[in-house]
Amino acid sequence: MRLWTVHPKHLDAKGLVALWREGLLARAVLHGQTKGYKNHPQLTRFHEHPNPLIAIDAYLSAVLTESRERNYNFNANKIDETATAPSIEETSGQLDYEWHHLLKKLKKRDPKRFKESQAIERPDAHPLFHMVDGGVREWEKRIKEQQ
């Protein structure tokens, strides 16, 4: 499961579809509708939010908006797309780590998007997050070559 700090507009088609699917899984976990993934590190930010259920819907609402920009047909009935939540603080180090992780995926899956993305020094963050200085989060499961 990966709930990207990176704005959904930076994801390739496979990444955006996976984010929607994994976000819906995260939503089910937060709603207590599944036994697995309860302590998944990617959920830490949402567990710490004053209202995790509204926060995950606000997160998924931005993913849904991006899907519409691309004329995808995600099922909006699966979330409350009008949800608004206080932003979640996230670090520049986490955003940078995820950006490099995404670039590696794009290099293999979508060379055209990879080439276009290389010119981006710092990507936009998902709109639910507001950025602060800091390193990679402790909950991040780092890939050895990116440490």
C-alpha positions as CSV (number, residue, x, y, z in Angstrom):
1,M,0.0,0.0,0.0
2,R,1.3,3.5,-0.9
3,L,-0.7,6.6,-0.1
4,W,1.4,9.1,-2.0
5,T,2.4,12.4,-0.6
6,V,3.1,13.3,-4.2
7,H,0.2,15.0,-6.0
8,P,-1.8,12.4,-8.0
9,K,-1.2,14.5,-11.2
10,H,2.4,13.1,-11.2
11,L,1.4,9.5,-11.3
12,D,1.2,7.4,-14.4
13,A,-2.1,5.6,-15.3
14,K,-1.1,2.4,-13.4
15,G,0.0,4.4,-10.4
16,L,-3.3,6.4,-10.3
17,V,-5.4,3.3,-10.5
18,A,-3.4,1.6,-7.9
19,L,-3.6,4.7,-5.6
20,W,-7.4,4.7,-5.9
21,R,-7.6,1.0,-5.1
22,E,-5.2,1.2,-2.2
23,G,-6.9,4.3,-0.9
24,L,-10.2,2.5,-0.9
25,L,-8.5,-0.3,1.1
26,A,-7.1,2.2,3.5
27,R,-10.6,3.6,3.8
28,A,-12.0,0.2,4.6
29,V,-9.3,-0.3,7.3
30,L,-10.1,3.1,8.9
31,H,-13.8,2.2,8.9
32,G,-13.0,-1.1,10.6
33,Q,-14.3,-3.1,7.7
34,T,-11.3,-5.4,7.3
35,K,-9.1,-7.4,9.6
36,G,-5.8,-6.8,7.8
37,Y,-3.6,-3.8,7.3
38,K,-4.7,-2.2,10.6
39,N,-1.2,-1.2,11.5
40,H,0.1,-0.5,8.1
41,P,2.7,2.3,8.2
42,Q,1.1,4.2,5.4
43,L,-1.9,4.7,7.6
44,T,0.0,6.5,10.3
45,R,-0.8,10.0,9.1
46,F,-4.5,9.2,9.0
47,H,-4.5,7.5,12.4
48,E,-2.9,10.6,13.8
49,H,-5.4,13.0,12.2
50,P,-8.2,14.3,14.4
51,N,-10.8,12.8,12.0
52,P,-9.2,9.9,10.1
53,L,-12.4,9.0,8.2
54,I,-13.0,12.4,6.8
55,A,-9.2,12.8,6.1
56,I,-9.2,9.6,3.9
57,D,-12.2,10.8,2.0
58,A,-10.6,14.2,1.4
59,Y,-7.5,12.4,0.3
60,L,-9.4,10.2,-2.1
61,S,-11.4,13.1,-3.4
62,A,-8.2,14.6,-4.9
63,V,-7.5,11.3,-6.5
64,L,-11.0,11.2,-7.9
65,T,-10.6,14.8,-9.3
66,E,-7.4,13.7,-11.1
67,S,-9.1,10.6,-12.5
68,R,-11.8,12.9,-14.0
69,E,-9.1,15.1,-15.5
70,R,-7.9,12.0,-17.4
71,N,-11.5,10.9,-18.2
72,Y,-11.2,7.8,-16.1
73,N,-14.3,6.3,-14.6
74,F,-13.7,5.8,-10.9
75,N,-16.8,5.1,-8.8
76,A,-17.4,8.3,-6.8
77,N,-20.1,6.6,-4.7
78,K,-17.3,4.8,-2.8
79,I,-16.3,8.0,-0.9
80,D,-17.7,11.2,0.3
81,E,-16.2,13.4,-2.3
82,T,-17.4,16.6,-0.5
83,A,-15.3,15.8,2.6
84,T,-12.9,18.5,3.7
85,A,-10.4,17.9,6.4
86,P,-7.7,19.9,8.2
87,S,-4.4,19.5,6.3
88,I,-1.8,17.0,7.4
89,E,1.7,18.1,8.0
90,E,4.3,16.3,5.9
91,T,8.0,16.7,5.5
92,S,10.0,17.8,2.4
93,G,12.2,14.8,3.0
94,Q,9.2,12.4,2.7
95,L,8.1,14.2,-0.5
96,D,11.6,14.0,-2.0
97,Y,11.9,10.3,-1.0
98,E,8.6,9.4,-2.7
99,W,9.4,11.5,-5.7
100,H,12.6,9.5,-6.3
101,H,10.7,6.3,-5.7
102,L,8.1,7.3,-8.3
103,L,10.7,8.3,-10.8
104,K,12.1,4.8,-10.7
105,K,8.7,3.3,-11.3
106,L,8.1,5.7,-14.2
107,K,11.4,4.9,-15.8
108,K,10.2,1.3,-16.2
109,R,6.4,1.8,-16.7
110,D,6.1,5.1,-18.6
111,P,9.3,6.4,-20.2
112,K,7.6,9.4,-21.7
113,R,6.2,10.6,-18.3
114,F,9.6,9.7,-16.8
115,K,11.4,12.0,-19.3
116,E,8.9,14.8,-18.7
117,S,9.2,14.4,-14.9
118,Q,12.9,14.6,-14.8
119,A,12.7,18.4,-15.3
120,I,10.6,18.8,-12.1
121,E,12.9,19.8,-9.2
122,R,10.3,19.3,-6.5
123,P,6.9,17.9,-7.3
124,D,3.6,19.3,-6.0
125,A,2.3,17.6,-2.9
126,H,-1.2,16.0,-2.6
127,P,-3.5,18.9,-1.6
128,L,-4.3,17.3,1.8
129,F,-0.7,17.8,2.9
130,H,1.1,21.0,3.9
131,M,4.8,20.8,3.7
132,V,7.4,21.5,6.4
133,D,11.1,21.0,6.5
134,G,12.2,17.6,7.7
135,G,13.6,14.2,6.7
136,V,12.0,11.0,5.6
137,R,9.4,9.8,8.1
138,E,10.2,7.0,10.5
139,W,7.2,5.0,9.4
140,E,8.5,4.9,5.8
141,K,9.7,1.4,4.7
142,R,12.8,2.5,2.8
143,I,14.1,0.7,-0.2
144,K,17.8,0.1,0.5
145,E,19.1,1.8,-2.7
146,Q,17.1,5.0,-1.8
147,Q,18.4,5.3,1.8
